[in-house]
Amino acid sequence: MISVLKKYSDKITQLDRYILKQVIEMFIMGVCIFTSIIFASDTFITLIKQISLYGIPFKVALIIIILNLPSVFVMTIPMGVLLATVMTLNKLSLASEITVMRACGIGLDRIAKPIFVFAILMSLVSFFINEAVVPVVTKQSKDLALWSFGQKNIPDGKQNFIFKEIAPGGNLKRLFYVGKCEGKTLKNITVLDLSKENTVQVLQAKDGSTSPVGWVFNRGAIYTVANQGKVLNSAFFENSVAQFGMDLSRELDANTTKELNFPKLFAYIMQNNHLLGEQKNFYWIQLYDKIALPVTTIVLVLVGVPLAITPPRVRYNRGFLFSIMIIFAYYLIRALSISFGEGGAIPPFLGAWLANIILTIIGAYLYYKKVYTIN
């Protein structure tokens, strides 16, 4: 194995090392920048929502976010490679180093070769993370979230306490009263449920407990009361399970595609014949996207290389601006194609791959034009 690695390392020229060193430095910086942006804009909003609406402790919510970090890396690796490509080549072009290389008989194909090799390597790394790491940490994140929702942070030993569940609009959704908490057993429970319009549901139980599957109530009754105060119906029970406070479980079920790698997701789709319409299209798009997203790394480099070669009259580095424009165009096309694919306007395969196909065509044209017309 060592001899094989040595054999390939001997083939890396000084030019390759020079270019790769700059590309890797910019890549690390790019991944950090884009990950921080996504982390700050999306993940911390989720963190605050989980703490405020569902009573999840800060430490638990922070662990859940960290577990979702690998799925963010899958998105930011293509961005980082594109930024590294454009910034590095743009810098070499502004310093007239590419002009000197071409004067020495080194073509653009040769200059871009180590960058494409790096892009292919990062594409494989992205695929590995998406297939081997993301399913494991997503499952752990989901289980931890459901456990936290179920626990509701009941204060052990406290008597005569209440806590609220607030709807997204800020209105009171449910009010919980507990006479006493001993161990994990709740005594004299009353739940006032305002989630349904025009009616109020009152649940009273002698004792109960919380669990990841929901609230467990023992020896109680449920009353449904109209707004005018009239009792519409009542029911008595020995044991009952209610999913109060676990509304996000349905949203977390959407992470099924992330919890499964490509073969398992394919088997899941084949085994679940009840999937129809948009739901079926969604699963197929997510399946195809497990390959399309890592391949995006190579596609973005194909577009980025010709755009990074700055004409002699331009004396400023426009690499970062080009990177942002390309990324914006890619994700705009991707969002539209996925929406059309889920709606059935286009096949699911095109829904996942259309952005890559369009940018590949544009990139191939620009690359061909730049290679054979540059002076």
N, C-alpha and C positions, 0 to 999 in steps of 0.2 A: 504493500500500500504506500509506504514511504517513498519507495523508488518510483512509483507511478506519479505521485505528487511532485517529486523532484524533477521528473521528466517534463511535466507540463509547466512547472515554474521556470525551467530553463528556456522555454519557448517565449516567455514574457520578455519583451524587449524593454529597453530603457524608455522608449516613447510610451509604451503601454503603462509602465509604472508611473511615469510623469502625469499622464492623463487620469489614470485611475485614482491616484492620490488626491487630486483635486476633486474628482467626482465623488469619492467616498466622503470627503470632508463636507462637501455641500449637501450630500445625501443625508448625512446624520443631522445636519442643521435643519434641512427641509422637513424631515420626519418629525423632529422636535417641534418645529413651528406649527405645522399643520395639525399634529396631535394635540398641541396645547390649545389651538383655536377650537377644534371640535370638542376637546375635553372641557374647556371653559364655557362654551356656548350651549352645549347640549347636555353634557353629563352632570354639571353642577346644578342646572335647572331641575334635572331629574332627582338629584340628591335632596334639594330643598323641598321638592314636592313630596318625596317619600317620607321625609322627617315631619313636615307640617300636616299632611293629610292622613298619614297612616301610622304615625307614632313610632317609626323605626328609629332606633338609637343611631347617633351619628357614626359611631364606629362600624356598625353593621352596614349602614348605607354606603360608607366609604369603601368597605370591603367589596360590596356588590359592584360599585363603579370600577374598582381596580380589576375585578374579574372580567369586566366588559372591555378592558383595555386591548386585549389581543384582536378583537373584532375591529377596533379603531385602527390598529396597525395595518390590517388588511386593506383599509381604504387609503391610508396615508403613505404606504410604501410606493404606489404608482406616482402620487404627487411628489414625493421626495426625489424619486429617480428623475422625473421630468424637470424639476427645479435644478437638480444637480447637472443634468445634461445641458440645459439652456444657459445657465449661469457660467458653467465651465467653458463651453465653446464660445460663448459671447465674449468672455474675458480673453480667451486666446486670440479671438478675431480682432478685438480692439487693440491688443498688444502687437498685432501684425505677425504673431507666431504662426498662424495658419497660412498666411501668405508665404512666409519663409519655408514652411514645410512643403507647400505645393511647389515652390521654386526648386526644392531639392528632390522633386519627383514623388513626394508622398501625397497620394490622392485623398479626397474626403472619405472615401470608403475605408481606407486604412486608418485614418484618424478616428473615425466613428466606431471602428471594430471593437476596441476594448469597452466602449460604452454600451454597445449592443450585448456583448458578453455579460457585462455587469447587470444589464436589464433582464436578461434571461435568467441569471442566477437569482435576482431579487423576485422575479416572477415565480420561480420554484419555491423560494422561501415563503412568499405570500400564500401560495397554494398549500404548503405544508402547515402553516399556521392556521389557515382556514379549515383544513381537513382534520388535523390532529389536536390542535390546541383549543380552538374556538368551541367545538362541541362540548369538550370537557368543562371548561370554565363557565360556559353559558348554562349548562345543567346545574352546576354548583351555585351559580348566581340565582337561578330561578328557585331552587330548593331553599336557599337561604332567605330569599324574599318572601316566599310563601310561609316559611316558618315564622318569620318576623311579623307578618300580617296576622297570623293566627294567634301569636302570643299577646299582642296588644300591650305589652309591657305592664302587666298587672302588678301593682305594688303589694308584695307579700306582707300580710299582717295588718294592712290598713283597713279601717272600718268606715262605713258610710261615705263612699266616694263616688264620683261620677266622672265620665269623660265623654267627649263628643266626637262624632264623625261628620266632617264638613263636606258638602257636595262641591264639585269643581266651581260652581258659580258663587260660592261663599255662604250658601244657605245651610241651615242645620239639616242633616240627613238622618242621623240617629242619635239618641241620647241613651247612655248606659248608666244604670245605677246598680251598685253592688253593696250589699249590707256589710260583708266582711270577706276577706281573702285569707284562707288558711292553707299554707303550702301552695298548691296550684288549684285548690278547690274554692270556687266562688259560692257564697251563701246569699240567699234572698236577692235574686237577680230580677231587675225590671228593665226591659228594653222598650223604648218609645221609638217606633219606626215611622219616619215621615217621608220615606222615599217614593211612595205612591200618591198620585194626585187625588184629592177629594176624600181620602181616607187616612186614618191613623191606625197603625197596628200596635197593640200593646202585648208584650210577652212577659209573663211572670213565671219564675221557677224557683223551687226550693234551693237547688244547688246546681252547679255546672262547672265547666272548665273550658280552657281554650286549647286548640291543637292546630297543626298545619292544615287539617282538612276543614276546619271551621269551629264554631262555638258549639259545645255539647251541653244541652240542658236536660235536667232530670226533674220529674214530678212537677209539671207546670201546666199553664193554660195560655192560649192565644186568643185575644179579642180583636176584632176588626170594628172600628168605630167610625161612623161618618162624621163629616165636619160639623153637622148639626148636633152631635152628641149621641145619636142613635146607634145602638150596638147592632151591627149587621149580622155577625155570626161569631161563634166561639167554639173552641176545640180544646180538649184536655189530652195530655200525653204523659207517658212515663219517661220516654227518652226521645230527644229530637236533636238534629244537627242543623245549624244554620250557618251560612257563609257571610255573616256580618263582618264588614271590614276587610273583605278579601276580593274586592271588585277587580283589582289588577290581575287576578289570576287568569282572566280571559285575555288580557293583553299579553301576559306572559306566555300563553299558549301559542301566540304568534311566533315565539322564538323556537318552535319545533324545528323549523328549517335550519336554524343555527346549531341546534343540539345534535343534528345528524350530519355525518359526512356524505360525500356523493353517493357511494353504493347503498348506504342505509336509507338515505332520502329517496333514492330511486325505488328501493324495495317498499318503502312506506307508501309511495304513490301507487305502486302496482297493487298493493294489498288493500288499499282503501278505495274501493270502487264507488263509494258514496260521494266522493268529492265531485262537485259539479260546478259549471260556470266559472265565475271569477275566482272561487276558491281553488278549483283545479288548475286554472291558469296561473294563479299565484305560486302554487307549489312547483309547477313546471318551470316557471321563470326563475325561481330561487335555485332550482337544480342546475339549470344551464348557467346561472350566474356564478356558481362555484368555480367554473372554469373561466368564464368571460372576465371576471374581475381581476384575477391574477394576470391574464394575458394583456390587460389594459396597460400594464407596465411597459411592455414592448411596443404597443401601439403608440403610446404617448411619446416614447423616444423617437419613433419613426417620424412623427410630426415635429418634435422639438429640434432635431438635428438641423434640418434645413432652415428653420426659422431663426436658429441661434447664430448662423453665419451672418455677421453684420457687414453691410456694404461699406466700402472705404469712406464714404462721405459721412457716415454716422459715427460720431465720436462719443457716444454715451452708452452705458450698459442697459439694454432694454430687456435683459433676460427675465427678471422677476415679473415685469409687466406681461411679457409673452406667456410665462408660466401660468399666471392667474387667468389670462384670457383663454388659454387652451383648456385648463381645468374647468372653468366656468362653462365653456362650450360643451365639453364632454359630459358633465353632470346634468346639464340642461337637456341634451339629447337623450341621455340615459333615463332621466326622470320621465320624459315624454314617452319614450318607447316602452318603458315598463308599464306606464299607465294604459297605453293603448293595448299592450299585451294582456294585461289583467282584464281589460274590458272586452277582449275578443276581437278588437279591430285588426290586429295583426297576430300571427302565430306566436306562441310563447318563446320559441327559439329566437325570433327576430326581436322580441321584447327585451331579451337579455343581451343580444349580440349586436343590435342595430348601431349603437354608438361606436362600438369597435370597428364595425364594417365601414361606416362613413369616414371615421378618422383614418382608417387604414388606406382607403382610396385617396383621400386628400394628402396624407403623408407620403404615400408612394409617388404621387404626381410631383409634389414639392421636392422630394428627395431626388427624383430623376432629373428634374429641371436644374436643381442646384449643382448636382454632380457634373452634369455635362455642359453647363453654361457659365459656371463661375470662372472668373478671370484671375 
